[in-house]
Amino acid sequence: MKGRTIILDHIQDREAAALMVDGKLEDFLIDSDAPSPGTIYRARADRPVKGQGGMFLTTPDGPAFLRQVKGLAPGQMLLVQVSGIAEPGKAIPVTQKLLFKSRYAIVTPEAPGLNISRSIRDEDERDRLLEIAHEEMGETGYGLILRSACAGADSGEIAEDVAAMAALAMQVMQDEGSESEVLAEGDTPHLLAWRDWVEPADIERGSGGFERLGVLDALDIALGIREPLPGGGFLFIEPTRALVAVDVNTGSDTSLAAGVKANMAAAKALPRALRVRGLAGQIVLDLAPMPKKDRRGFETALRAAVRSESEETVLAGWTNLGHFEMQRKRSRIALREVLK
């Protein structure tokens, strides 16, 4: 199956969306019981955490944790947004920097200014988008970022999207309630697919699409620890309580350059493998044996692979034992915690 296909379906009574590219599962989103990133609360400051510069908050979905709380007093009401997925037993991570994000627009109430994605370079197109931005934002005083999906998109659709996000932002920012409450729900998997998977693709909405188009078979692999690599090698990806351990194996390749080839293939495949599994946090790579002179090439390949990722990824570097460490923002639920 060639090309890009977005499948909108349900699995185990949960809403889910899959992105297949040339027959391979490129991304997968599934609903969970945890609050979705993007959810906005009116929350109450509860108690500060000395030494960490943070504070626990009370929300309708349980305790939340906010960093950088200078000037915030217990009992104070404030607006916060879920910024990631909490590990089991831990507080919901939240931020005071609210973003109202859709397919074409991101409204930033506390960061004024009209901005257009740098990937849109055509000056006529930028002028067209800037005109829409000025017309729709008016005198709101809020900031706006027009995303790369705006390139070539219908002006009416962009204007409608901007107006909807600006109206939602105004409604939330002008809230004057005095009790903990959910003010805006985070996007569901189907909405996230529409919002973020913007490249041209066929859309499959019929029931049973996951089975017909090979998504269930791909999920069986993702729920395991073994991920095949081109060339006969494979990865073992094993999440633990503290970190995600990744072992690179050369498999059937017994050539002198087997280690280098397997490691380079791992660098290209790892972001997709982690994304589909919903794995993040601290990640430690135990690479196949290769000369130290080839480490720079591996780092370059890995850096290029993570550059297009939406999740923030930090490449920490090499340990004394020759492992490679990286850290990835926890922005989605681990697949194995939802599908059992």
N, C-alpha and C positions, 0 to 999 in steps of 0.2 A: 504494500500500500504506500504509494508515493504522495508527497505533499503534506500539508498541515491540516489536521482535523481537530476540531474542538468538540468533545462529547460531553453533553450535559445530562446527567442521570442521577440515580440514587443507589446507594449500596448500604446494606444493613439499616435501612430506613433513615439514612443520613444523606443530605444533599451533597453532591460531589461533582467535580469537573475535571476532565482529563484533556491534556494536550498531547496529541500523537504527531510526531514528525517522521515521515518516511517509515512508518510502521513501528517506531520506538516511542515509548512513553517518555516525553520530555518534561512534563510537569503534572502534578496532581494536587488538587485542593479538595478538602473534605471538611464538613461541618463537625464541630465537637461541642462538648459541654462547657468548655472554657470560654470566657469572654473573648470575642474576636478583636484582634488589633484594629484600632480605629474607633472603638466604642468610646463614647464621651460620657463622663459622670459629673454630676455635682456631688462632691465628696466632702467629708468633714475631716480635718486634721485631728489625729488621735494622739500619738506620742512620738517624740523625737528619738532617734537612735544615736546616742553619743558615740563619737569616733568615726561614724560613717557619713555624717553630713546629710542624713536622710530622715524621713518621717513616715510612720505608718498612717494610713488613711482608712476611713470607714466608707465603704461603697455598698450598694445593694447586692453585689456579687461576692462580697467578702472583703478581707483586708487587702489593701494595696500598698505599694511602697514607692515613695517619691524621693528622688535624689535632689541635691542642691536646693535646700529649703530655707535659705537665709531670710529672716524676717517673718517666717510663718509661725503662728502661735496655735497651740492646741485649742480645738473648738472652732477654728476659723473654717468657713466654707470656701471652696475653690473649685475651679473647673479643671479636670484632668482627662487625658486620653490614654487608652491602653496602647502601650508601645511594643508589646511582645507577648510571648506565651510564658506563663509561670511554670517552673518546674513543680512536680507533684509535692504538695505540702508547703509551698512557698507563696508569698504574697504576689498579687498581680502587679507587674511593672507598669508604671504610668509616667506621663510627662505633662508639664504645663504648656508646652509648645503645641497648640492645637493646629491640625491640618485637616482641611476639608477636601478630600481627594476624589476625583472621578476620572473618566476616560480621557477627557481633554483638558481638564483644569484642576489646579490645586490652589485653593484660597487659603491665604496665610494672614489671619487677622492681626497678628502682632509683628508682622514683618512687611511694612508697606512697600509698594513699588510694583510695577508691571514688568514681568519678565517672560521671555520666550525661550524654549529649549534651544540649547546651543547646537543640537543636531540639525536644526532647521536653518540653513545657511542662505537660501535664496532671499534676496532683499525684497523683492516684490511680495513674496509670501509672508515675510516678517512684517511688512507694512500692512498687509491685509489683516493679519492676526492682531497687530497692535491696535488697529482701528476697532476691531471687535472688542478687545479688552477695555479700551477707553469708554466705549459706548455702554457696555454692560456693567462695568464696575462703578461708573459715575463718581459720586462723591462719598462712597462708602468709607474710604480711608483704609480699606483692607488691601493687602497685597495679593497678587495673582501670578501664578506660573502657568503658562500654556505649554502642555506636554508635547512630546514629539509626535503623538498620534494626530495632532492638529494638521500636520502637513498634508495638503490636498483634501482635507475633510470639508464637508459642506458647512458653509458659514452659519446657516440657521441652526444646525446641530451643535456647533461649537457655542454659539451664543446662548442656546437653551441650556446647555450643560453649565456654562459659567454662571448664568442667572440662578440656576437651581442651587449650586454650591454657595453662591454669595448669600442667597436667601436663608439657607440652612445655617451658615455661619452667623448671620445677623440674629437669627432666632436663638441660637445657643449663647452667643456672647452677651445678649441682653437679658439673659435669664436672671431672675432675682429670687429664686426659691430658697427655702431655708432648711430643707431636708435632703438627705442623700437620695439621688435619683439617677436613672439612666436617661440622658438627654438625647443621645443619638446612638443607634446600634451600628456595630461594625458590619462591613459588607459580607454577604453570604458567598459561598463558593461560586455560584453562577454569576453573581454580580462582579466578583473579583475577576473571573474569566473575561467578562465583557470589558472590564476596566483596564486590565493589564496585558491581556493577550491580544494585541492590536494588529499584528501582522495578518495579511489576508489568509483566510482559512475556511474550509468547509465546516458547517455547523450541523451536528447531529443531536437532535433533541428527543428522539423517540425512546420509549422505555426499552431496556435491554441493550442499549448501545454499547455499554461496557463489555458485554459478552461478545457481541457481534464483531467488534472492532479490536479485540485483543487486549483490552485494558485489564481484564481480570487476570489473564496470564502474566502480564507485566507486573501486576501487583503481587502475585505469588512470589516473583523474584525479589521484589522490593521488600517484602516482609521477611525474607531470609537474610543471611549475612553474606552470601556469596554473590558477587557482581562480576560477570564476564567482561573481559577486555579484548579489543581487537588484537590479533596475533597469537591468541591462545593463552594469554595470561589472565589473571583474575584478581579481584580485591576481596578481602574479608573485612566487612564493616561491622564492628561490634560495639554498640552503645553500652556504657557502664554508668554507674551512678555519678562518677566524677568526670568522665570524658568519653569521647568517641575514639576507639582505637581502630586504625585502618592498617591492614597488612597487605603489602603488594607481593604477589607471587608470580613467578615467570611461567608457571604451568608447563606446557609441553615444549616450550622453546629451550633448547640446550646450547644455543650458539654463544659465542664469546660476548656478544653485545646484548644478550637476553635481558640483563638487569636494566640497562639503559632504555631499551625499547619498552619494557614493561612499565618503568617509572614514567616515561614520557606519555604513554597511553593512559596511565593512572591520572596524571596531571590534567589531561583533557576530559576524562570521564568523571572525575571525582565531584565537581560541582553539581552535575545532573544527578548523580547517585545520592548525594546528600539531600538535594532539593526534593526529589521524589519521596524519599524516606522521611522528610521533615526533621532531619537531624541537624543540630547546631551546638553551640557552646564551645568548649575546648576540644580540639581535634588533634590527635597525635598520629603521624604517619610513620610506619615502619617500612621503609622502602626496600626494594630488592637491591642486592649488592651492586654498586657501581663506583667507578673512580671518582675521587673528590673533584677532579677537574670538570666533571659533567654536572656538578650540583648547580652551577649558575644557569645552565640550559634548562634544568628541571624547574628552577624558580621562575625563569622567564615564561615557560609554558604554563605553569600554574597561575601566575599573575595574569596572563592573557585570558585564561579560562574563567577566572573569577571576576574579571573586569565588567562583564555584562550582567552580573548577578544583581538582583534587586536587594538581596540581603547583604548588609554590611559585613565584609570579611577582612580580617587582619591576618597577614602572613607574618608570624612571629620569628621564624627562622629555625636554625639548626641547634640541636642540643649536643652536649658532649658525647652522648652515645650514638650520634648520627641520625637521630629521629628528626623529623620536621614537624613543627608545631604551627597551628593556625587557630584562629578564633572566629566564630560565625555567629551573627546575631540570631537569637531564638525568636523567629517571627511567625512560626507555624507549629502546629501540634505534631508530635512524632507519630508516624503512621501506625506503628505497632501499639501505641496507646489507644488508638481508636478502633482499628480492625484487629480482632483477636480470633 
